[in-house]
């Protein structure tokens, strides 16, 4: 295994986000998928019944922090009022990043 691969594994994390505000109906999920794929993180995004958006993402912590930063404003039209961030250990369970239904 390469040194870079070992370093990435040691830096791997998982984050659970709960995003509140005007975040449904503004392409938040599709834009989150684009951002996550661009950053090389895996996981999912979904609309919740309480009008929030939930995200679970795994990857290098630095990349996850970039995704969180993007989620703080979201795509044009979104109005993020609050974002709850919970860090966990990576479970390495996802193959890509997708919209969960």
N, C-alpha and C positions, 0 to 999 in steps of 0.2 A: 504494500500500500504506500502511496506517495506521501511525502511530508505534508503537502498542501491538503490532501484528503484527510489526513489525521488531524491537522489543525482545524479544518472545517467541522469535523465531527465533534471536537472538543468545544467548539464555539456554537454548536447547534442548540436551538431553543425552540420553544413553542409558546405562542401567545394567543390568548383568547380576548377578543375585543367585543365590546357592546357599544354601539354607536347610536346616539339619540339625537333627534332634531328632525329637520326635513330631509330625510335620507331615502325615502322610498318614492319611486316614480320619477327619479332624476338620473337614472342610469348609474346609480351608485354601485350596484352589484357588478355590472358589466365593466365599469371603469376600474373597480377593485381587482377583477380578474386580470385585466390588462397590466395594471401596476405590479401585481404579484408575479405574473409571468415574466415581466421585464426585469424584476429583481431576482428572479430565480428561486422564489419560495413556493412551497406547496401548501395545500389546505383547501378551505372552502369559505364561501360567503353566502348568507341567506337572509331574506326578510323574515322578521319575527312578527307575531300577532300583535304585539304592543307598538307597532310602527317603527321599531328600531331595526338595526341591521347587526347581525352577529358575524364575526370572522374568527376562524381558527386557522392559524398559519404556522408553519414550521420552516426553519432554515437557519442560516447564520444570523446571530443576534443583530449584527450591524444592519443587515438587509431588512430584518423585521422592524427595526427602529425606523428605517426609511419608510416602510409601508405604514407604520403608525403615524408618522409625520404627514404623509399624504392623506390618510384617513381623517386627520384633524380638520381638513377643509373639504376633501372630496372633490367630485367633478363640479363643473359649472352648474349652478342651480341648486346645489345642496347647501343646507345650512346646518352645520354640525353644532349642536349645543353642548354635548357632553360625550366623552369617550372614556369608557372604563377599560383598563388594561390589567390583565392578569397573566403573569409569566409562569411557565411550567417547564418541566424537562421535556425535551423532544422525545416523541414516540416513534418517529420515522415511519408514519403509517400512510402517507399520501404519495401518489405517483405524479400528480400535477396540481393545478389550482382550478377549481370549478365552482359553479353556482349550485348550491344545494337547494333542493326543492322540498 
